[in-house]
């Protein structure tokens, strides 16, 4: 029988947990690491999708390369 428990952690806390798990033998923790990563990515996906793309200026202004007049 499996019981599901929901816990909340910051990204920094989850990264610390993953670092600690990485010190264990891979065969003991591989499934848990994979599950934590997939849940973390799923939780962050809506946040990433809501973030507006940064504005990118495709070309610098023509006068930006001209030194100021003295």
PDB file of N, H, CA, C and O in Angstrom:
ATOM      1  N   UNK A   1       0.851  -1.179   0.000  1.00  0.00           N
ATOM      2  CA  UNK A   1       0.000   0.000   0.000  1.00  0.00           C
ATOM      3  C   UNK A   1       0.890   1.233   0.000  1.00  0.00           C
ATOM      4  O   UNK A   1       1.874   1.307   0.736  1.00  0.00           O
ATOM      5  N   UNK A   2       0.536   2.176  -0.819  1.00  0.00           N
ATOM      6  H   UNK A   2      -0.264   2.115  -1.417  1.00  0.00           H
ATOM      7  CA  UNK A   2       1.321   3.380  -0.943  1.00  0.00           C
ATOM      8  C   UNK A   2       0.499   4.583  -0.509  1.00  0.00           C
ATOM      9  O   UNK A   2      -0.665   4.720  -0.883  1.00  0.00           O
ATOM     10  N   UNK A   3       1.105   5.438   0.269  1.00  0.00           N
ATOM     11  H   UNK A   3       2.051   5.326   0.573  1.00  0.00           H
ATOM     12  CA  UNK A   3       0.435   6.649   0.748  1.00  0.00           C
ATOM     13  C   UNK A   3       1.142   7.842   0.107  1.00  0.00           C
ATOM     14  O   UNK A   3       2.365   7.960   0.179  1.00  0.00           O
ATOM     15  N   UNK A   4       0.368   8.717  -0.514  1.00  0.00           N
ATOM     16  H   UNK A   4      -0.625   8.621  -0.573  1.00  0.00           H
ATOM     17  CA  UNK A   4       0.944   9.910  -1.126  1.00  0.00           C
ATOM     18  C   UNK A   4       0.952  11.053  -0.125  1.00  0.00           C
ATOM     19  O   UNK A   4      -0.037  11.304   0.563  1.00  0.00           O
ATOM     20  N   UNK A   5       2.077  11.735  -0.056  1.00  0.00           N
ATOM     21  H   UNK A   5       2.881  11.531  -0.615  1.00  0.00           H
ATOM     22  CA  UNK A   5       2.238  12.877   0.828  1.00  0.00           C
ATOM     23  C   UNK A   5       2.690  14.056  -0.023  1.00  0.00           C
ATOM     24  O   UNK A   5       3.600  13.923  -0.842  1.00  0.00           O
ATOM     25  N   UNK A   6       2.067  15.190   0.166  1.00  0.00           N
ATOM     26  H   UNK A   6       1.328  15.298   0.831  1.00  0.00           H
ATOM     27  CA  UNK A   6       2.455  16.389  -0.559  1.00  0.00           C
ATOM     28  C   UNK A   6       3.255  17.286   0.371  1.00  0.00           C
ATOM     29  O   UNK A   6       2.806  17.626   1.466  1.00  0.00           O
ATOM     30  N   UNK A   7       4.446  17.665  -0.079  1.00  0.00           N
ATOM     31  H   UNK A   7       4.811  17.389  -0.969  1.00  0.00           H
ATOM     32  CA  UNK A   7       5.286  18.580   0.690  1.00  0.00           C
ATOM     33  C   UNK A   7       5.732  19.704  -0.239  1.00  0.00           C
ATOM     34  O   UNK A   7       5.781  19.528  -1.457  1.00  0.00           O
ATOM     35  N   UNK A   8       6.050  20.834   0.324  1.00  0.00           N
ATOM     36  H   UNK A   8       6.010  20.978   1.313  1.00  0.00           H
ATOM     37  CA  UNK A   8       6.487  21.970  -0.473  1.00  0.00           C
ATOM     38  C   UNK A   8       7.903  22.356  -0.082  1.00  0.00           C
ATOM     39  O   UNK A   8       8.248  22.413   1.098  1.00  0.00           O
ATOM     40  N   UNK A   9       8.722  22.620  -1.105  1.00  0.00           N
ATOM     41  H   UNK A   9       8.442  22.574  -2.064  1.00  0.00           H
ATOM     42  CA  UNK A   9      10.098  23.053  -0.897  1.00  0.00           C
ATOM     43  C   UNK A   9      10.422  24.135  -1.898  1.00  0.00           C
ATOM     44  O   UNK A   9       9.813  24.208  -2.965  1.00  0.00           O
ATOM     45  N   UNK A  10      11.375  24.972  -1.558  1.00  0.00           N
ATOM     46  H   UNK A  10      11.870  24.913  -0.691  1.00  0.00           H
ATOM     47  CA  UNK A  10      11.863  25.965  -2.508  1.00  0.00           C
ATOM     48  C   UNK A  10      12.769  25.242  -3.506  1.00  0.00           C
ATOM     49  O   UNK A  10      13.189  24.109  -3.274  1.00  0.00           O
ATOM     50  N   UNK A  11      13.059  25.913  -4.610  1.00  0.00           N
ATOM     51  H   UNK A  11      12.717  26.833  -4.799  1.00  0.00           H
ATOM     52  CA  UNK A  11      13.965  25.339  -5.601  1.00  0.00           C
ATOM     53  C   UNK A  11      15.326  25.078  -4.959  1.00  0.00           C
ATOM     54  O   UNK A  11      15.951  24.051  -5.223  1.00  0.00           O
ATOM     55  N   UNK A  12      15.778  25.990  -4.128  1.00  0.00           N
ATOM     56  H   UNK A  12      15.270  26.825  -3.913  1.00  0.00           H
ATOM     57  CA  UNK A  12      17.072  25.823  -3.465  1.00  0.00           C
ATOM     58  C   UNK A  12      17.080  24.591  -2.570  1.00  0.00           C
ATOM     59  O   UNK A  12      18.061  23.849  -2.536  1.00  0.00           O
ATOM     60  N   UNK A  13      15.981  24.376  -1.842  1.00  0.00           N
ATOM     61  H   UNK A  13      15.184  24.979  -1.869  1.00  0.00           H
ATOM     62  CA  UNK A  13      15.892  23.194  -0.975  1.00  0.00           C
ATOM     63  C   UNK A  13      15.896  21.912  -1.799  1.00  0.00           C
ATOM     64  O   UNK A  13      16.560  20.941  -1.437  1.00  0.00           O
ATOM     65  N   UNK A  14      15.161  21.908  -2.900  1.00  0.00           N
ATOM     66  H   UNK A  14      14.621  22.697  -3.194  1.00  0.00           H
ATOM     67  CA  UNK A  14      15.144  20.719  -3.751  1.00  0.00           C
ATOM     68  C   UNK A  14      16.518  20.449  -4.357  1.00  0.00           C
ATOM     69  O   UNK A  14      16.935  19.297  -4.470  1.00  0.00           O
ATOM     70  N   UNK A  15      17.211  21.501  -4.741  1.00  0.00           N
ATOM     71  H   UNK A  15      16.872  22.438  -4.649  1.00  0.00           H
ATOM     72  CA  UNK A  15      18.566  21.312  -5.258  1.00  0.00           C
ATOM     73  C   UNK A  15      19.478  20.719  -4.194  1.00  0.00           C
ATOM     74  O   UNK A  15      20.316  19.872  -4.504  1.00  0.00           O
ATOM     75  N   UNK A  16      19.331  21.149  -2.951  1.00  0.00           N
ATOM     76  H   UNK A  16      18.650  21.837  -2.699  1.00  0.00           H
ATOM     77  CA  UNK A  16      20.126  20.585  -1.851  1.00  0.00           C
ATOM     78  C   UNK A  16      19.809  19.107  -1.654  1.00  0.00           C
ATOM     79  O   UNK A  16      20.709  18.300  -1.423  1.00  0.00           O
ATOM     80  N   UNK A  17      18.538  18.756  -1.744  1.00  0.00           N
ATOM     81  H   UNK A  17      17.806  19.412  -1.931  1.00  0.00           H
ATOM     82  CA  UNK A  17      18.125  17.351  -1.614  1.00  0.00           C
ATOM     83  C   UNK A  17      18.744  16.528  -2.742  1.00  0.00           C
ATOM     84  O   UNK A  17      19.268  15.440  -2.503  1.00  0.00           O
ATOM     85  N   UNK A  18      18.683  17.049  -3.975  1.00  0.00           N
ATOM     86  H   UNK A  18      18.257  17.933  -4.169  1.00  0.00           H
ATOM     87  CA  UNK A  18      19.259  16.333  -5.113  1.00  0.00           C
ATOM     88  C   UNK A  18      20.765  16.152  -4.957  1.00  0.00           C
ATOM     89  O   UNK A  18      21.306  15.101  -5.300  1.00  0.00           O
ATOM     90  N   UNK A  19      21.438  17.170  -4.442  1.00  0.00           N
ATOM     91  H   UNK A  19      20.998  18.024  -4.163  1.00  0.00           H
ATOM     92  CA  UNK A  19      22.885  17.066  -4.216  1.00  0.00           C
ATOM     93  C   UNK A  19      23.177  15.979  -3.181  1.00  0.00           C
ATOM     94  O   UNK A  19      24.102  15.184  -3.351  1.00  0.00           O
ATOM     95  N   UNK A  20      22.390  15.952  -2.115  1.00  0.00           N
ATOM     96  H   UNK A  20      21.639  16.598  -1.977  1.00  0.00           H
ATOM     97  CA  UNK A  20      22.583  14.926  -1.087  1.00  0.00           C
ATOM     98  C   UNK A  20      22.312  13.529  -1.640  1.00  0.00           C
ATOM     99  O   UNK A  20      23.041  12.584  -1.341  1.00  0.00           O
ATOM    100  N   UNK A  21      21.267  13.406  -2.442  1.00  0.00           N
ATOM    101  H   UNK A  21      20.675  14.174  -2.685  1.00  0.00           H
ATOM    102  CA  UNK A  21      20.951  12.101  -3.037  1.00  0.00           C
ATOM    103  C   UNK A  21      22.041  11.650  -3.997  1.00  0.00           C
ATOM    104  O   UNK A  21      22.295  10.452  -4.126  1.00  0.00           O
ATOM    105  N   UNK A  22      22.683  12.587  -4.667  1.00  0.00           N
ATOM    106  H   UNK A  22      22.477  13.560  -4.563  1.00  0.00           H
ATOM    107  CA  UNK A  22      23.731  12.246  -5.624  1.00  0.00           C
ATOM    108  C   UNK A  22      24.927  11.573  -4.958  1.00  0.00           C
ATOM    109  O   UNK A  22      25.727  10.926  -5.633  1.00  0.00           O
ATOM    110  N   UNK A  23      25.054  11.718  -3.655  1.00  0.00           N
ATOM    111  H   UNK A  23      24.403  12.244  -3.106  1.00  0.00           H
ATOM    112  CA  UNK A  23      26.148  11.080  -2.933  1.00  0.00           C
ATOM    113  C   UNK A  23      25.868   9.610  -2.631  1.00  0.00           C
ATOM    114  O   UNK A  23      26.775   8.869  -2.251  1.00  0.00           O
ATOM    115  N   UNK A  24      24.650   9.198  -2.793  1.00  0.00           N
ATOM    116  H   UNK A  24      23.913   9.800  -3.101  1.00  0.00           H
ATOM    117  CA  UNK A  24      24.266   7.803  -2.549  1.00  0.00           C
ATOM    118  C   UNK A  24      24.535   6.973  -3.798  1.00  0.00           C
ATOM    119  O   UNK A  24      24.674   7.532  -4.886  1.00  0.00           O
ATOM    120  N   UNK A  25      24.610   5.661  -3.666  1.00  0.00           N
ATOM    121  H   UNK A  25      24.497   5.207  -2.782  1.00  0.00           H
ATOM    122  CA  UNK A  25      24.766   4.817  -4.858  1.00  0.00           C
ATOM    123  C   UNK A  25      23.597   5.036  -5.826  1.00  0.00           C
ATOM    124  O   UNK A  25      22.439   5.098  -5.413  1.00  0.00           O
ATOM    125  N   UNK A  26      23.914   5.150  -7.106  1.00  0.00           N
ATOM    126  H   UNK A  26      24.855   5.099  -7.442  1.00  0.00           H
ATOM    127  CA  UNK A  26      22.936   5.485  -8.133  1.00  0.00           C
ATOM    128  C   UNK A  26      21.728   4.551  -8.104  1.00  0.00           C
ATOM    129  O   UNK A  26      20.591   5.013  -8.198  1.00  0.00           O
ATOM    130  N   UNK A  27      21.954   3.264  -7.977  1.00  0.00           N
ATOM    131  H   UNK A  27      22.878   2.888  -7.900  1.00  0.00           H
ATOM    132  CA  UNK A  27      20.828   2.321  -8.036  1.00  0.00           C
ATOM    133  C   UNK A  27      19.849   2.505  -6.879  1.00  0.00           C
ATOM    134  O   UNK A  27      18.695   2.088  -6.972  1.00  0.00           O
ATOM    135  N   UNK A  28      20.302   3.126  -5.792  1.00  0.00           N
ATOM    136  H   UNK A  28      21.239   3.465  -5.717  1.00  0.00           H
ATOM    137  CA  UNK A  28      19.416   3.369  -4.654  1.00  0.00           C
ATOM    138  C   UNK A  28      18.534   4.601  -4.850  1.00  0.00           C
ATOM    139  O   UNK A  28      17.428   4.655  -4.314  1.00  0.00           O
ATOM    140  N   UNK A  29      19.005   5.585  -5.607  1.00  0.00           N
ATOM    141  H   UNK A  29      19.904   5.541  -6.043  1.00  0.00           H
ATOM    142  CA  UNK A  29      18.313   6.864  -5.658  1.00  0.00           C
ATOM    143  C   UNK A  29      17.872   7.322  -7.048  1.00  0.00           C
ATOM    144  O   UNK A  29      17.220   8.358  -7.172  1.00  0.00           O
ATOM    145  N   UNK A  30      18.210   6.583  -8.077  1.00  0.00           N
ATOM    146  H   UNK A  30      18.740   5.741  -7.976  1.00  0.00           H
ATOM    147  CA  UNK A  30      17.919   7.021  -9.449  1.00  0.00           C
ATOM    148  C   UNK A  30      16.438   7.305  -9.660  1.00  0.00           C
ATOM    149  O   UNK A  30      16.093   8.340 -10.231  1.00  0.00           O
ATOM    150  N   UNK A  31      15.568   6.432  -9.223  1.00  0.00           N
ATOM    151  H   UNK A  31      15.848   5.591  -8.759  1.00  0.00           H
ATOM    152  CA  UNK A  31      14.125   6.625  -9.428  1.00  0.00           C
ATOM    153  C   UNK A  31      13.622   7.848  -8.662  1.00  0.00           C
ATOM    154  O   UNK A  31      12.801   8.608  -9.176  1.00  0.00           O
ATOM    155  N   UNK A  32      14.103   8.036  -7.455  1.00  0.00           N
ATOM    156  H   UNK A  32      14.770   7.418  -7.037  1.00  0.00           H
ATOM    157  CA  UNK A  32      13.683   9.185  -6.647  1.00  0.00           C
ATOM    158  C   UNK A  32      14.172  10.499  -7.264  1.00  0.00           C
ATOM    159  O   UNK A  32      13.424  11.475  -7.319  1.00  0.00           O
ATOM    160  N   UNK A  33      15.410  10.524  -7.722  1.00  0.00           N
ATOM    161  H   UNK A  33      16.018   9.731  -7.678  1.00  0.00           H
ATOM    162  CA  UNK A  33      15.940  11.725  -8.372  1.00  0.00           C
ATOM    163  C   UNK A  33      15.119  12.053  -9.608  1.00  0.00           C
ATOM    164  O   UNK A  33      14.757  13.208  -9.831  1.00  0.00           O
ATOM    165  N   UNK A  34      14.828  11.051 -10.400  1.00  0.00           N
ATOM    166  H   UNK A  34      15.121  10.113 -10.219  1.00  0.00           H
ATOM    167  CA  UNK A  34      14.032  11.254 -11.613  1.00  0.00           C
ATOM    168  C   UNK A  34      12.647  11.802 -11.284  1.00  0.00           C
ATOM    169  O   UNK A  34      12.155  12.706 -11.959  1.00  0.00           O
ATOM    170  N   UNK A  35      12.030  11.260 -10.261  1.00  0.00           N
ATOM    171  H   UNK A  35      12.430  10.525  -9.713  1.00  0.00           H
ATOM    172  CA  UNK A  35      10.695  11.703  -9.863  1.00  0.00           C
ATOM    173  C   UNK A  35      10.727  13.148  -9.367  1.00  0.00           C
ATOM    174  O   UNK A  35       9.857  13.942  -9.725  1.00  0.00           O
ATOM    175  N   UNK A  36      11.710  13.493  -8.555  1.00  0.00           N
ATOM    176  H   UNK A  36      12.416  12.848  -8.265  1.00  0.00           H
ATOM    177  CA  UNK A  36      11.835  14.864  -8.054  1.00  0.00           C
ATOM    178  C   UNK A  36      12.056  15.844  -9.212  1.00  0.00           C
ATOM    179  O   UNK A  36      11.470  16.926  -9.237  1.00  0.00           O
ATOM    180  N   UNK A  37      12.893  15.461 -10.155  1.00  0.00           N
ATOM    181  H   UNK A  37      13.369  14.582 -10.135  1.00  0.00           H
ATOM    182  CA  UNK A  37      13.155  16.342 -11.293  1.00  0.00           C
ATOM    183  C   UNK A  37      11.904  16.526 -12.150  1.00  0.00           C
ATOM    184  O   UNK A  37      11.603  17.645 -12.568  1.00  0.00           O
ATOM    185  N   UNK A  38      11.184  15.463 -12.413  1.00  0.00           N
ATOM    186  H   UNK A  38      11.428  14.555 -12.074  1.00  0.00           H
ATOM    187  CA  UNK A  38       9.992  15.590 -13.259  1.00  0.00           C
ATOM    188  C   UNK A  38       8.903  16.405 -12.566  1.00  0.00           C
ATOM    189  O   UNK A  38       8.226  17.203 -13.214  1.00  0.00           O
ATOM    190  N   UNK A  39       8.728  16.217 -11.268  1.00  0.00           N
ATOM    191  H   UNK A  39       9.278  15.569 -10.741  1.00  0.00           H
ATOM    192  CA  UNK A  39       7.739  17.004 -10.535  1.00  0.00           C
ATOM    193  C   UNK A  39       8.150  18.477 -10.480  1.00  0.00           C
ATOM    194  O   UNK A  39       7.310  19.369 -10.598  1.00  0.00           O
ATOM    195  N   UNK A  40       9.446  18.721 -10.299  1.00  0.00           N
ATOM    196  H   UNK A  40      10.128  17.997 -10.203  1.00  0.00           H
ATOM    197  CA  UNK A  40       9.932  20.096 -10.266  1.00  0.00           C
ATOM    198  C   UNK A  40       9.747  20.790 -11.605  1.00  0.00           C
ATOM    199  O   UNK A  40       9.329  21.947 -11.652  1.00  0.00           O
ATOM    200  N   UNK A  41      10.052  20.099 -12.683  1.00  0.00           N
ATOM    201  H   UNK A  41      10.392  19.159 -12.644  1.00  0.00           H
ATOM    202  CA  UNK A  41       9.879  20.679 -14.014  1.00  0.00           C
ATOM    203  C   UNK A  41       8.408  20.958 -14.298  1.00  0.00           C
ATOM    204  O   UNK A  41       8.069  21.991 -14.875  1.00  0.00           O
ATOM    205  N   UNK A  42       7.544  20.048 -13.899  1.00  0.00           N
ATOM    206  H   UNK A  42       7.819  19.208 -13.430  1.00  0.00           H
ATOM    207  CA  UNK A  42       6.110  20.244 -14.115  1.00  0.00           C
ATOM    208  C   UNK A  42       5.603  21.428 -13.297  1.00  0.00           C
ATOM    209  O   UNK A  42       4.757  22.192 -13.764  1.00  0.00           O
ATOM    210  N   UNK A  43       6.114  21.580 -12.088  1.00  0.00           N
ATOM    211  H   UNK A  43       6.800  20.960 -11.708  1.00  0.00           H
ATOM    212  CA  UNK A  43       5.678  22.691 -11.236  1.00  0.00           C
ATOM    213  C   UNK A  43       6.157  24.026 -11.776  1.00  0.00           C
ATOM    214  O   UNK A  43       5.464  25.033 -11.634  1.00  0.00           O
ATOM    215  N   UNK A  44       7.330  24.049 -12.394  1.00  0.00           N
ATOM    216  H   UNK A  44       7.893  23.231 -12.509  1.00  0.00           H
ATOM    217  CA  UNK A  44       7.881  25.294 -12.912  1.00  0.00           C
ATOM    218  C   UNK A  44       7.380  25.627 -14.311  1.00  0.00           C
ATOM    219  O   UNK A  44       7.499  26.774 -14.742  1.00  0.00           O
ATOM    220  N   UNK A  45       6.832  24.671 -15.023  1.00  0.00           N
ATOM    221  H   UNK A  45       6.735  23.739 -14.673  1.00  0.00           H
ATOM    222  CA  UNK A  45       6.379  24.902 -16.398  1.00  0.00           C
ATOM    223  C   UNK A  45       5.358  26.037 -16.502  1.00  0.00           C
ATOM    224  O   UNK A  45       5.519  26.891 -17.374  1.00  0.00           O
ATOM    225  N   UNK A  46       4.316  26.099 -15.667  1.00  0.00           N
ATOM    226  H   UNK A  46       4.185  25.406 -14.958  1.00  0.00           H
ATOM    227  CA  UNK A  46       3.377  27.218 -15.772  1.00  0.00           C
ATOM    228  C   UNK A  46       4.043  28.559 -15.485  1.00  0.00           C
ATOM    229  O   UNK A  46       3.685  29.567 -16.095  1.00  0.00           O
ATOM    230  N   UNK A  47       4.995  28.586 -14.577  1.00  0.00           N
ATOM    231  H   UNK A  47       5.286  27.767 -14.082  1.00  0.00           H
ATOM    232  CA  UNK A  47       5.705  29.816 -14.247  1.00  0.00           C
ATOM    233  C   UNK A  47       6.523  30.279 -15.435  1.00  0.00           C
ATOM    234  O   UNK A  47       6.516  31.462 -15.774  1.00  0.00           O
ATOM    235  N   UNK A  48       7.223  29.358 -16.066  1.00  0.00           N
ATOM    236  H   UNK A  48       7.228  28.397 -15.791  1.00  0.00           H
ATOM    237  CA  UNK A  48       8.048  29.706 -17.224  1.00  0.00           C
ATOM    238  C   UNK A  48       7.188  30.163 -18.387  1.00  0.00           C
ATOM    239  O   UNK A  48       7.563  31.093 -19.101  1.00  0.00           O
ATOM    240  N   UNK A  49       6.042  29.527 -18.591  1.00  0.00           N
ATOM    241  H   UNK A  49       5.738  28.771 -18.010  1.00  0.00           H
ATOM    242  CA  UNK A  49       5.168  29.891 -19.696  1.00  0.00           C
ATOM    243  C   UNK A  49       4.566  31.279 -19.477  1.00  0.00           C
ATOM    244  O   UNK A  49       4.285  31.986 -20.445  1.00  0.00           O
ATOM    245  N   UNK A  50       4.366  31.672 -18.234  1.00  0.00           N
ATOM    246  H   UNK A  50       4.594  31.098 -17.448  1.00  0.00           H
ATOM    247  CA  UNK A  50       3.763  32.973 -17.923  1.00  0.00           C
ATOM    248  C   UNK A  50       4.766  34.112 -18.011  1.00  0.00           C
ATOM    249  O   UNK A  50       4.374  35.268 -18.167  1.00  0.00           O
ATOM    250  N   UNK A  51       6.062  33.799 -17.911  1.00  0.00           N
ATOM    251  H   UNK A  51       6.380  32.859 -17.784  1.00  0.00           H
ATOM    252  CA  UNK A  51       7.083  34.839 -17.993  1.00  0.00           C
ATOM    253  C   UNK A  51       7.144  35.380 -19.408  1.00  0.00           C
ATOM    254  O   UNK A  51       7.254  34.612 -20.364  1.00  0.00           O
ATOM    255  N   UNK A  52       7.074  36.712 -19.554  1.00  0.00           N
ATOM    256  H   UNK A  52       6.985  37.336 -18.778  1.00  0.00           H
ATOM    257  CA  UNK A  52       7.189  37.267 -20.905  1.00  0.00           C
ATOM    258  C   UNK A  52       8.603  37.091 -21.429  1.00  0.00           C
ATOM    259  O   UNK A  52       9.568  37.124 -20.665  1.00  0.00           O
ATOM    260  N   UNK A  53       8.719  36.905 -22.720  1.00  0.00           N
ATOM    261  H   UNK A  53       7.935  36.878 -23.341  1.00  0.00           H
ATOM    262  CA  UNK A  53      10.037  36.781 -23.334  1.00  0.00           C
ATOM    263  C   UNK A  53      10.748  38.121 -23.230  1.00  0.00           C
ATOM    264  O   UNK A  53      10.121  39.168 -23.398  1.00  0.00           O
ATOM    265  N   UNK A  54      12.033  38.104 -22.959  1.00  0.00           N
ATOM    266  H   UNK A  54      12.542  37.254 -22.822  1.00  0.00           H
ATOM    267  CA  UNK A  54      12.747  39.374 -22.852  1.00  0.00           C
ATOM    268  C   UNK A  54      12.767  40.084 -24.210  1.00  0.00           C
ATOM    269  O   UNK A  54      12.886  39.452 -25.259  1.00  0.00           O
ATOM    270  N   UNK A  55      12.649  41.390 -24.158  1.00  0.00           N
ATOM    271  H   UNK A  55      12.552  41.904 -23.306  1.00  0.00           H
ATOM    272  CA  UNK A  55      12.679  42.167 -25.390  1.00  0.00           C
ATOM    273  C   UNK A  55      14.094  42.135 -25.959  1.00  0.00           C
ATOM    274  O   UNK A  55      15.068  42.363 -25.241  1.00  0.00           O
ATOM    275  N   UNK A  56      14.194  41.856 -27.226  1.00  0.00           N
ATOM    276  H   UNK A  56      13.403  41.670 -27.809  1.00  0.00           H
ATOM    277  CA  UNK A  56      15.495  41.783 -27.878  1.00  0.00           C
ATOM    278  C   UNK A  56      15.514  42.804 -29.002  1.00  0.00           C
ATOM    279  O   UNK A  56      14.639  42.803 -29.869  1.00  0.00           O
ATOM    280  N   UNK A  57      16.510  43.670 -28.984  1.00  0.00           N
ATOM    281  H   UNK A  57      17.220  43.671 -28.280  1.00  0.00           H
ATOM    282  CA  UNK A  57      16.674  44.660 -30.037  1.00  0.00           C
ATOM    283  C   UNK A  57      17.421  43.970 -31.176  1.00  0.00           C
ATOM    284  O   UNK A  57      18.583  43.604 -31.001  1.00  0.00           O
ATOM    285  N   UNK A  58      16.788  43.778 -32.344  1.00  0.00           N
ATOM    286  H   UNK A  58      15.844  44.074 -32.486  1.00  0.00           H
ATOM    287  CA  UNK A  58      17.419  43.013 -33.413  1.00  0.00           C
ATOM    288  C   UNK A  58      18.666  43.686 -33.979  1.00  0.00           C
ATOM    289  O   UNK A  58      19.573  42.995 -34.444  1.00  0.00           O
ATOM    290  N   UNK A  59      18.731  45.000 -33.952  1.00  0.00           N
ATOM    291  H   UNK A  59      17.994  45.561 -33.574  1.00  0.00           H
ATOM    292  CA  UNK A  59      19.911  45.698 -34.472  1.00  0.00           C
ATOM    293  C   UNK A  59      20.152  46.935 -33.629  1.00  0.00           C
ATOM    294  O   UNK A  59      19.202  47.606 -33.226  1.00  0.00           O
ATOM    295  N   UNK A  60      21.422  47.246 -33.356  1.00  0.00           N
ATOM    296  H   UNK A  60      22.193  46.700 -33.683  1.00  0.00           H
ATOM    297  CA  UNK A  60      21.692  48.450 -32.565  1.00  0.00           C
ATOM    298  C   UNK A  60      21.318  49.698 -33.356  1.00  0.00           C
ATOM    299  O   UNK A  60      21.293  49.684 -34.587  1.00  0.00           O
ATOM    300  N   UNK A  61      21.035  50.749 -32.649  1.00  0.00           N
ATOM    301  H   UNK A  61      21.055  50.760 -31.649  1.00  0.00           H
ATOM    302  CA  UNK A  61      20.695  52.017 -33.298  1.00  0.00           C
ATOM    303  C   UNK A  61      21.870  52.488 -34.145  1.00  0.00           C
ATOM    304  O   UNK A  61      23.026  52.286 -33.774  1.00  0.00           O
ATOM    305  N   UNK A  62      21.580  53.108 -35.269  1.00  0.00           N
ATOM    306  H   UNK A  62      20.641  53.272 -35.570  1.00  0.00           H
ATOM    307  CA  UNK A  62      22.622  53.521 -36.218  1.00  0.00           C
ATOM    308  C   UNK A  62      23.604  54.502 -35.596  1.00  0.00           C
ATOM    309  O   UNK A  62      24.788  54.474 -35.931  1.00  0.00           O
ATOM    310  N   UNK A  63      23.148  55.365 -34.704  1.00  0.00           N
ATOM    311  H   UNK A  63      22.187  55.388 -34.431  1.00  0.00           H
ATOM    312  CA  UNK A  63      24.035  56.366 -34.136  1.00  0.00           C
ATOM    313  C   UNK A  63      24.766  55.894 -32.873  1.00  0.00           C
ATOM    314  O   UNK A  63      25.542  56.655 -32.296  1.00  0.00           O
ATOM    315  N   UNK A  64      24.530  54.648 -32.434  1.00  0.00           N
ATOM    316  H   UNK A  64      23.899  54.029 -32.902  1.00  0.00           H
ATOM    317  CA  UNK A  64      25.157  54.192 -31.195  1.00  0.00           C
ATOM    318  C   UNK A  64      26.653  53.971 -31.367  1.00  0.00           C
ATOM    319  O   UNK A  64      27.392  54.014 -30.384  1.00  0.00           O
ATOM    320  N   UNK A  65      27.124  53.733 -32.604  1.00  0.00           N
ATOM    321  H   UNK A  65      26.524  53.698 -33.403  1.00  0.00           H
ATOM    322  CA  UNK A  65      28.550  53.523 -32.831  1.00  0.00           C
ATOM    323  C   UNK A  65      29.290  54.841 -33.046  1.00  0.00           C
ATOM    324  O   UNK A  65      30.521  54.859 -33.072  1.00  0.00           O
ATOM    325  N   UNK A  66      28.568  55.925 -33.199  1.00  0.00           N
ATOM    326  H   UNK A  66      27.569  55.911 -33.178  1.00  0.00           H
ATOM    327  CA  UNK A  66      29.184  57.220 -33.442  1.00  0.00           C
ATOM    328  C   UNK A  66      29.627  57.834 -32.123  1.00  0.00           C
ATOM    329  O   UNK A  66      28.812  57.972 -31.210  1.00  0.00           O
ATOM    330  N   UNK A  67      30.912  58.209 -31.997  1.00  0.00           N
ATOM    331  H   UNK A  67      31.574  58.097 -32.738  1.00  0.00           H
ATOM    332  CA  UNK A  67      31.369  58.806 -30.737  1.00  0.00           C
ATOM    333  C   UNK A  67      30.709  60.170 -30.544  1.00  0.00           C
ATOM    334  O   UNK A  67      30.383  60.846 -31.520  1.00  0.00           O
ATOM    335  N   UNK A  68      30.514  60.573 -29.302  1.00  0.00           N
ATOM    336  H   UNK A  68      30.778  60.024 -28.509  1.00  0.00           H
ATOM    337  CA  UNK A  68      29.894  61.876 -29.045  1.00  0.00           C
ATOM    338  C   UNK A  68      30.790  63.002 -29.535  1.00  0.00           C
ATOM    339  O   UNK A  68      32.017  62.908 -29.503  1.00  0.00           O
ATOM    340  N   UNK A  69      30.142  64.071 -29.991  1.00  0.00           N
ATOM    341  H   UNK A  69      29.145  64.147 -30.018  1.00  0.00           H
ATOM    342  CA  UNK A  69      30.891  65.236 -30.474  1.00  0.00           C
ATOM    343  C   UNK A  69      31.552  65.944 -29.301  1.00  0.00           C
ATOM    344  O   UNK A  69      30.973  66.042 -28.219  1.00  0.00           O
ATOM    345  N   UNK A  70      32.766  66.437 -29.519  1.00  0.00           N
ATOM    346  H   UNK A  70      33.236  66.358 -30.398  1.00  0.00           H
ATOM    347  CA  UNK A  70      33.500  67.097 -28.446  1.00  0.00           C
ATOM    348  C   UNK A  70      33.261  68.577 -28.420  1.00  0.00           C
ATOM    349  O   UNK A  70      33.811  69.276 -27.570  1.00  0.00           O
TER     350      UNK A  70
END
